[in-house]
Amino acid sequence: MLIITIKVSTAFLYVLLKRKKKKQIQTVALKVRMDCEGCERKVKNVLSGVKGAKSVDVDRKQQKVTVTGYVEPKKVLKAAQSTKKKVEMWPYVPYTLVAHPYVAQAYDKKAPPNMVRSIPNTVTINETTVDDRYTTMFSDENPNACSIM
């Protein structure tokens, strides 16, 4: 009887391993260049046809499309690119999440309010230190400091 139990448990484990993992619901945000209602409608129709997409929200003012559902970001991006529009993953995050939000790479004039470009945290800010001798060399306050004379 012990042998039968082992065979059942082995078969049960095999079934568990073969079972596909369920996809989790995801939200994919894209930046899509849209100029008119026709562009908006075209993008929305294509993205709502993606397998697993539950809802598609389009914000033409911010040039943002949000797809929610059991989707893979790469497939959504590829489907959006099939519309022949300029498409990229949503590059903006709230400025509170970025360590240095006013670095040249993060700051973007076209970003929505309170948002900056998402940049990796590996960006280092190089501080330039100037030696005091060079700044005071030609000072008008000390006439003996000029080294040219």
N, CA, C and O of each residue as an XYZ file, in Angstrom:
596
protein
N       0.811     -1.177      0.000
C       0.000      0.000      0.000
C       0.871      1.264      0.000
O       0.468      2.293     -0.542
N       2.011      1.191      0.580
C       2.934      2.310      0.631
C       3.437      2.666     -0.774
O       3.623      3.843     -1.085
N       3.654      1.675     -1.605
C       4.135      1.891     -2.970
C       3.094      2.635     -3.791
O       3.457      3.509     -4.579
N       1.860      2.331     -3.641
C       0.779      2.996     -4.381
C       0.728      4.481     -4.007
O       0.525      5.333     -4.873
N       0.905      4.778     -2.770
C       0.877      6.168     -2.330
C       2.015      6.957     -2.969
O       1.832      8.118     -3.336
N       3.152      6.359     -3.101
C       4.290      7.039     -3.716
C       4.015      7.293     -5.190
O       4.354      8.361     -5.701
N       3.408      6.333     -5.884
C       3.094      6.515     -7.300
C       2.067      7.625     -7.483
O       2.172      8.409     -8.426
N       1.096      7.704     -6.615
C       0.076      8.743     -6.717
C       0.698     10.112     -6.466
O       0.401     11.073     -7.175
N       1.545     10.198     -5.472
C       2.153     11.490     -5.171
C       3.103     11.923     -6.289
O       3.206     13.116     -6.576
N       3.795     10.979     -6.921
C       4.668     11.310     -8.044
C       3.842     11.796     -9.226
O       4.210     12.771     -9.881
N       2.737     11.131     -9.501
C       1.853     11.546    -10.587
C       1.251     12.917    -10.290
O       1.109     13.748    -11.187
N       0.905     13.141     -9.045
C       0.333     14.424     -8.646
C       1.349     15.554     -8.841
O       1.004     16.633     -9.322
N       2.600     15.295     -8.463
C       3.647     16.295     -8.654
C       3.893     16.571    -10.137
O       4.146     17.711    -10.525
N       3.820     15.538    -10.956
C       4.007     15.694    -12.392
C       2.912     16.589    -12.970
O       3.186     17.454    -13.802
N       1.678     16.379    -12.529
C       0.559     17.194    -13.003
C       0.742     18.648    -12.556
O       0.470     19.573    -13.321
N       1.190     18.841    -11.349
C       1.410     20.202    -10.859
C       2.498     20.925    -11.650
O       2.380     22.119    -11.925
N       3.543     20.209    -12.010
C       4.630     20.827    -12.766
C       4.216     21.150    -14.195
O       4.674     22.142    -14.763
N       3.360     20.331    -14.777
C       2.928     20.535    -16.156
C       1.898     21.654    -16.280
O       1.734     22.236    -17.352
N       1.210     21.951    -15.191
C       0.173     22.967    -15.215
C       0.791     24.330    -15.526
O       1.835     24.688    -14.981
N       0.141     25.077    -16.400
C       0.649     26.400    -16.754
C       0.379     27.377    -15.619
O      -0.652     27.314    -14.950
N       1.311     28.259    -15.424
C       1.130     29.286    -14.415
C       0.121     30.309    -14.939
O       0.151     30.684    -16.111
N      -0.758     30.744    -14.065
C      -1.723     31.762    -14.454
C      -1.017     33.109    -14.546
O      -0.188     33.452    -13.704
N      -1.360     33.855    -15.576
C      -0.791     35.183    -15.728
C      -1.456     36.119    -14.732
O      -2.648     36.000    -14.447
N      -0.690     37.025    -14.221
C      -1.240     38.013    -13.303
C      -1.700     39.224    -14.091
O      -1.174     39.531    -15.161
N      -2.678     39.895    -13.547
C      -3.189     41.080    -14.217
C      -2.117     42.169    -14.164
O      -1.498     42.396    -13.124
N      -1.910     42.830    -15.285
C      -0.867     43.849    -15.393
C      -1.440     45.109    -16.008
O      -2.446     45.079    -16.717
N      -0.790     46.196    -15.726
C      -1.121     47.468    -16.356
C       0.099     47.915    -17.145
O       1.186     48.076    -16.592
N      -0.093     48.111    -18.438
C       0.994     48.522    -19.323
C       0.680     49.928    -19.819
O      -0.375     50.161    -20.409
N       1.588     50.856    -19.581
C       1.414     52.238    -20.024
C       2.359     52.511    -21.185
O       3.544     52.183    -21.128
N       1.822     53.116    -22.236
C       2.598     53.430    -23.431
C       2.467     54.909    -23.756
O       1.448     55.537    -23.470
N       3.505     55.450    -24.353
C       3.451     56.801    -24.889
C       3.316     56.653    -26.399
O       4.220     56.160    -27.073
N       2.169     57.091    -26.919
C       1.871     56.940    -28.343
C       1.562     58.317    -28.911
O       0.762     59.061    -28.343
N       2.184     58.653    -30.014
C       1.929     59.950    -30.643
C       0.596     59.892    -31.372
O       0.445     59.171    -32.358
N      -0.379     60.666    -30.870
C      -1.715     60.723    -31.467
C      -2.092     62.183    -31.671
O      -1.926     63.005    -30.770
N      -2.602     62.505    -32.866
C      -2.943     63.884    -33.179
C      -4.445     64.133    -33.242
O      -4.900     65.240    -32.952
N      -5.220     63.119    -33.616
C      -6.645     63.333    -33.842
C      -7.454     62.169    -33.272
O      -6.893     61.206    -32.749
N      -8.782     62.272    -33.382
C      -9.654     61.211    -32.880
C      -9.478     59.922    -33.680
O      -9.630     58.827    -33.139
N      -9.161     60.052    -34.956
C      -8.943     58.869    -35.790
C      -7.744     58.060    -35.314
O      -7.797     56.832    -35.251
N      -6.671     58.753    -34.982
C      -5.481     58.071    -34.449
C      -5.823     57.388    -33.129
O      -5.418     56.252    -32.883
N      -6.565     58.089    -32.292
C      -6.951     57.555    -30.988
C      -7.794     56.295    -31.159
O      -7.569     55.292    -30.481
N      -8.762     56.352    -32.068
C      -9.647     55.206    -32.317
C      -8.866     54.019    -32.873
O      -9.100     52.876    -32.481
N      -7.934     54.295    -33.791
C      -7.137     53.232    -34.402
C      -6.291     52.506    -33.358
O      -6.244     51.276    -33.336
N      -5.630     53.265    -32.501
C      -4.787     52.672    -31.457
C      -5.640     51.873    -30.481
O      -5.265     50.772    -30.076
N      -6.787     52.428    -30.105
C      -7.659     51.748    -29.141
C      -8.194     50.438    -29.713
O      -8.259     49.437    -29.000
N      -8.579     50.432    -30.992
C      -9.093     49.203    -31.609
C      -8.025     48.124    -31.691
O      -8.301     46.954    -31.427
N      -6.817     48.507    -32.053
C      -5.737     47.520    -32.170
C      -5.385     46.942    -30.806
O      -5.223     45.730    -30.670
N      -5.267     47.800    -29.795
C      -4.858     47.324    -28.475
C      -5.965     46.566    -27.753
O      -5.675     45.710    -26.917
N      -7.220     46.861    -28.055
C      -8.299     46.089    -27.432
C      -8.380     44.691    -28.038
O      -8.997     43.800    -27.453
N      -7.769     44.489    -29.198
C      -7.735     43.177    -29.825
C      -6.613     42.283    -29.329
O      -6.542     41.114    -29.707
N      -5.737     42.813    -28.490
C      -4.643     42.016    -27.934
C      -5.233     40.981    -26.991
O      -6.103     41.291    -26.176
N      -4.753     39.748    -27.109
C      -5.267     38.658    -26.285
C      -5.006     38.942    -24.807
O      -3.866     39.163    -24.400
N      -6.071     38.934    -24.015
C      -5.960     39.138    -22.576
C      -6.211     40.564    -22.128
O      -6.249     40.825    -20.925
N      -6.385     41.500    -23.059
C      -6.615     42.898    -22.689
C      -8.041     43.062    -22.171
O      -9.001     42.713    -22.858
N      -8.174     43.589    -20.964
C      -9.498     43.802    -20.366
C      -9.993     45.220    -20.622
O     -11.166     45.416    -20.937
N      -9.120     46.201    -20.492
C      -9.537     47.580    -20.741
C      -8.395     48.360    -21.376
O      -7.217     48.111    -21.115
N      -8.783     49.311    -22.216
C      -7.813     50.183    -22.873
C      -8.261     51.619    -22.631
O      -9.354     52.009    -23.042
N      -7.424     52.399    -21.969
C      -7.723     53.806    -21.699
C      -6.770     54.668    -22.508
O      -5.556     54.461    -22.492
N      -7.342     55.649    -23.220
C      -6.538     56.522    -24.069
C      -6.675     57.954    -23.569
O      -7.786     58.447    -23.370
N      -5.549     58.611    -23.369
C      -5.518     60.018    -22.982
C      -4.719     60.754    -24.052
O      -3.488     60.760    -24.034
N      -5.442     61.377    -24.986
C      -4.773     62.004    -26.121
C      -3.989     63.246    -25.698
O      -2.975     63.575    -26.313
N      -4.442     63.926    -24.668
C      -3.755     65.138    -24.221
C      -2.356     64.824    -23.704
O      -1.410     65.562    -23.980
N      -2.222     63.732    -22.956
C      -0.908     63.334    -22.439
C      -0.184     62.376    -23.376
O       0.959     62.004    -23.108
N      -0.830     61.967    -24.477
C      -0.249     61.000    -25.421
C       0.002     59.667    -24.722
O       1.017     59.016    -24.967
N      -0.923     59.262    -23.850
C      -0.740     58.069    -23.026
C      -1.854     57.064    -23.285
O      -3.028     57.424    -23.371
N      -1.462     55.789    -23.407
C      -2.411     54.685    -23.547
C      -2.110     53.690    -22.435
O      -0.959     53.299    -22.238
N      -3.154     53.280    -21.703
C      -2.992     52.332    -20.610
C      -3.804     51.087    -20.921
O      -5.017     51.164    -21.121
N      -3.140     49.942    -20.962
C      -3.794     48.656    -21.223
C      -3.742     47.847    -19.933
O      -2.676     47.651    -19.350
N      -4.913     47.378    -19.495
C      -4.997     46.581    -18.277
C      -5.560     45.218    -18.630
O      -6.517     45.110    -19.398
N      -4.959     44.174    -18.063
C      -5.445     42.818    -18.307
C      -4.337     41.804    -18.148
O      -3.271     42.094    -17.604
N      -4.611     40.607    -18.637
C      -3.638     39.512    -18.573
C      -2.784     39.569    -19.836
O      -2.886     38.702    -20.704
N      -1.951     40.586    -19.929
C      -1.169     40.841    -21.137
C       0.315     40.861    -20.809
O       0.723     41.043    -19.662
N       1.105     40.667    -21.852
C       2.554     40.787    -21.741
C       2.961     42.132    -22.346
O       2.512     42.472    -23.441
N       3.795     42.893    -21.659
C       4.175     44.220    -22.157
C       4.797     44.206    -23.552
O       4.549     45.112    -24.347
N       5.599     43.191    -23.854
C       6.238     43.134    -25.174
C       5.203     42.974    -26.283
O       5.329     43.583    -27.345
N       4.173     42.149    -26.036
C       3.134     41.941    -27.049
C       2.297     43.201    -27.247
O       1.903     43.520    -28.369
N       2.029     43.910    -26.164
C       1.262     45.153    -26.268
C       2.067     46.189    -27.047
O       1.519     46.889    -27.898
N       3.350     46.288    -26.762
C       4.214     47.230    -27.468
C       4.278     46.902    -28.954
O       4.215     47.799    -29.795
N       4.402     45.627    -29.275
C       4.472     45.204    -30.677
C       3.158     45.498    -31.402
O       3.168     45.934    -32.553
N       2.030     45.261    -30.731
C       0.728     45.545    -31.336
C       0.558     47.040    -31.567
O       0.016     47.448    -32.594
N       1.009     47.849    -30.639
C       0.901     49.302    -30.794
C       1.797     49.795    -31.928
O       1.439     50.733    -32.639
N       2.955     49.167    -32.097
C       3.854     49.566    -33.179
C       3.287     49.200    -34.543
O       3.681     49.782    -35.554
N       2.369     48.245    -34.582
C       1.765     47.853    -35.856
C       0.834     48.935    -36.398
O       0.414     48.853    -37.552
N       0.500     49.943    -35.596
C      -0.342     51.044    -36.058
C       0.459     52.104    -36.808
O      -0.106     53.090    -37.281
N       1.759     51.907    -36.918
C       2.671     52.838    -37.598
C       2.770     54.186    -36.884
O       3.074     55.207    -37.501
N       2.512     54.174    -35.588
C       2.661     55.377    -34.769
C       3.972     55.287    -33.999
O       4.530     54.203    -33.827
N       4.455     56.435    -33.540
C       5.655     56.434    -32.704
C       5.239     55.964    -31.315
O       4.425     56.607    -30.651
N       5.807     54.830    -30.878
C       5.392     54.200    -29.620
C       6.621     53.910    -28.768
O       7.660     53.490    -29.278
N       6.491     54.141    -27.458
C       7.517     53.751    -26.494
C       6.826     53.480    -25.165
O       5.699     53.919    -24.936
N       7.510     52.758    -24.301
C       6.961     52.520    -22.973
C       6.870     53.863    -22.250
O       7.681     54.756    -22.494
N       5.888     54.007    -21.363
C       5.681     55.274    -20.663
C       6.941     55.624    -19.877
O       7.295     54.913    -18.937
N       7.625     56.712    -20.250
C       8.929     57.009    -19.651
C       8.878     57.832    -18.365
O       9.920     58.084    -17.759
N       7.680     58.259    -17.935
C       7.606     59.188    -16.820
C       7.180     58.507    -15.521
O       6.350     57.599    -15.520
N       7.764     58.965    -14.425
C       7.407     58.505    -13.083
C       7.263     59.747    -12.197
O       7.791     60.805    -12.540
N       6.563     59.639    -11.071
C       6.480     60.793    -10.170
C       7.869     61.218     -9.689
O       8.726     60.379     -9.410
N       8.072     62.514     -9.600
C       9.410     63.000     -9.248
C       9.837     62.589     -7.849
O      11.026     62.652     -7.533
N       8.905     62.171     -7.002
C       9.270     61.741     -5.652
C       9.972     60.386     -5.655
O      10.633     60.036     -4.677
N       9.840     59.620     -6.737
C      10.458     58.300     -6.812
C      11.874     58.329     -7.370
O      12.570     57.314     -7.338
N      12.310     59.471     -7.879
C      13.631     59.583     -8.489
C      14.569     60.254     -7.493
O      14.211     61.246     -6.859
N      15.773     59.703     -7.362
C      16.737     60.234     -6.396
C      17.150     61.665     -6.737
O      17.221     62.515     -5.850
N      17.420     61.935     -8.001
C      17.843     63.266     -8.439
C      16.924     63.703     -9.578
O      17.268     63.512    -10.744
N      15.745     64.293     -9.265
C      14.772     64.592    -10.315
C      15.156     65.738    -11.239
O      14.575     65.861    -12.317
N      16.103     66.576    -10.864
C      16.422     67.722    -11.697
C      17.747     67.577    -12.429
O      18.348     68.571    -12.836
N      18.196     66.356    -12.596
C      19.363     66.074    -13.418
C      18.934     66.257    -14.875
O      17.769     66.039    -15.208
N      19.839     66.645    -15.718
C      19.507     66.923    -17.112
C      18.837     65.739    -17.802
O      17.951     65.947    -18.631
N      19.230     64.506    -17.490
C      18.639     63.342    -18.146
C      17.202     63.111    -17.690
O      16.403     62.567    -18.453
N      16.855     63.505    -16.477
C      15.526     63.236    -15.936
C      14.541     64.347    -16.263
O      13.354     64.084    -16.452
N      15.009     65.563    -16.331
C      14.107     66.691    -16.529
C      13.655     66.751    -17.979
O      14.471     66.666    -18.897
N      12.344     66.898    -18.181
C      11.777     66.954    -19.520
C      10.658     67.988    -19.518
O       9.729     67.892    -18.716
N      10.736     68.975    -20.408
C       9.716     70.023    -20.467
C       8.350     69.472    -20.868
O       7.322     70.022    -20.474
N       8.331     68.402    -21.641
C       7.078     67.842    -22.147
C       6.412     66.888    -21.158
O       5.322     66.385    -21.432
N       7.034     66.636    -20.039
C       6.488     65.694    -19.057
C       5.229     66.273    -18.417
O       5.112     67.488    -18.257
N       4.285     65.398    -18.050
C       3.097     65.866    -17.328
C       3.495     66.483    -15.984
O       4.611     66.265    -15.513
N       2.596     67.247    -15.366
C       2.927     67.880    -14.080
C       3.344     66.864    -13.023
O       2.776     65.774    -12.943
N       4.320     67.218    -12.226
C       4.859     66.393    -11.131
C       5.474     65.084    -11.613
O       5.568     64.133    -10.836
N       5.890     65.011    -12.860
C       6.491     63.799    -13.414
C       7.846     64.150    -14.023
O       8.053     65.258    -14.517
N       8.762     63.184    -13.977
C      10.067     63.300    -14.625
C      10.357     61.996    -15.349
O       9.707     60.980    -15.103
N      11.332     62.033    -16.235
C      11.706     60.819    -16.960
C      12.290     59.793    -16.017
O      13.008     60.130    -15.075
N      11.979     58.552    -16.274
C      12.520     57.460    -15.477
C      13.950     57.199    -15.925
O      14.194     56.880    -17.089
N      14.889     57.334    -15.002
C      16.288     57.056    -15.306
C      16.813     56.084    -14.267
O      16.335     56.076    -13.133
N      17.780     55.273    -14.633
C      18.350     54.344    -13.652
C      19.046     55.099    -12.526
O      19.509     56.223    -12.719
N      19.117     54.490    -11.372
C      19.737     55.125    -10.211
C      21.253     55.154    -10.293
O      21.903     55.670     -9.385
N      21.832     54.614    -11.358
C      23.281     54.578    -11.491
C      23.851     55.909    -11.952
O      25.068     56.070    -12.040
N      22.976     56.862    -12.247
C      23.455     58.162    -12.692
C      24.161     58.840    -11.527
O      23.601     59.001    -10.442
N      25.381     59.226    -11.776
C      26.133     59.909    -10.730
C      26.225     61.385    -11.081
O      26.401     61.762    -12.239
N      26.108     62.173    -10.090
C      26.217     63.610    -10.297
C      27.651     64.004     -9.978
O      28.128     63.823     -8.858
N      28.315     64.537    -10.965
C      29.702     64.952    -10.773
C      29.716     66.389    -10.280
O      29.253     67.301    -10.965
N      30.239     66.572     -9.111
C      30.378     67.915     -8.580
C      31.733     68.454     -9.011
O      32.754     67.775     -8.905
N      31.719     69.661     -9.489
C      32.981     70.261     -9.895
C      33.457     71.167     -8.771
O      32.755     72.088     -8.352
N      34.632     70.894     -8.303
C      35.217     71.725     -7.256
C      36.324     72.554     -7.882
O      37.185     72.042     -8.598
N      36.279     73.816     -7.600
C      37.278     74.727     -8.139
C      38.207     75.105     -6.998
O      37.769     75.461     -5.905
N      39.478     75.020     -7.275
C      40.466     75.360     -6.251
C      40.375     76.851     -5.937
O      40.217     77.671     -6.842
N      40.473     77.196     -4.670
C      40.340     78.587     -4.243
C      41.455     79.473     -4.792
O      41.257     80.674     -4.975
N      42.611     78.896     -5.055
C      43.719     79.706     -5.582
C      43.345     80.315     -6.928
O      43.687     81.463     -7.208
N      42.642     79.548     -7.761
C      42.314     80.034     -9.096
C      41.216     81.091     -9.057
O      41.198     81.992     -9.895
N      40.316     80.994     -8.111
C      39.238     81.980     -8.053
C      39.690     83.294     -7.436
O      39.136     84.349     -7.745
N      40.677     83.239     -6.579
C      41.155     84.472     -5.934
C      42.407     85.040     -6.597
O      42.934     86.052     -6.134
N      42.886     84.427     -7.647
C      44.131     84.862     -8.281
C      44.006     86.277     -8.833
O      44.935     87.071     -8.687
N      42.889     86.609     -9.459
C      42.705     87.924    -10.057
C      41.686     88.746     -9.271
O      40.894     89.481     -9.861
N      41.703     88.629     -7.982
C      40.757     89.333     -7.130
C      41.129     90.804     -7.029
O      42.305     91.150     -6.915
N      40.117     91.669     -7.073
C      40.352     93.105     -6.918
C      40.552     93.483     -5.458
O      41.056     94.566     -5.159
N      40.167     92.614     -4.565
C      40.277     92.914     -3.139
C      41.726     92.856     -2.655
O      42.092     93.565     -1.717
N      42.541     92.030     -3.278
C      43.928     91.892     -2.858
C      44.820     92.242     -4.053
O      44.983     91.412     -4.948
N      45.392     93.424     -4.094
C      46.192     93.821     -5.252
C      47.494     93.034     -5.383
O      48.054     92.973     -6.477
N      47.986     92.440     -4.320
C      49.222     91.668     -4.374
C      48.991     90.236     -4.844
O      49.951     89.484     -5.008
N      47.733     89.845     -5.063
C      47.426     88.470     -5.424
C      47.605     88.206     -6.908
O      47.679     87.045     -7.309
N      47.676     89.213     -7.716
C      47.791     89.012     -9.152
C      49.172     88.446     -9.467
O      50.185     89.036     -9.091
N      49.216     87.328    -10.141
C      50.490     86.662    -10.394
C      51.093     87.047    -11.734
O      52.209     86.632    -12.043
N      50.387     87.826    -12.533
C      50.904     88.210    -13.842
C      51.943     89.316    -13.699
O      52.921     89.339    -14.447
N      51.751     90.225    -12.761
C      52.670     91.354    -12.593
C      53.957     90.829    -12.135
O      54.896     91.596    -11.922
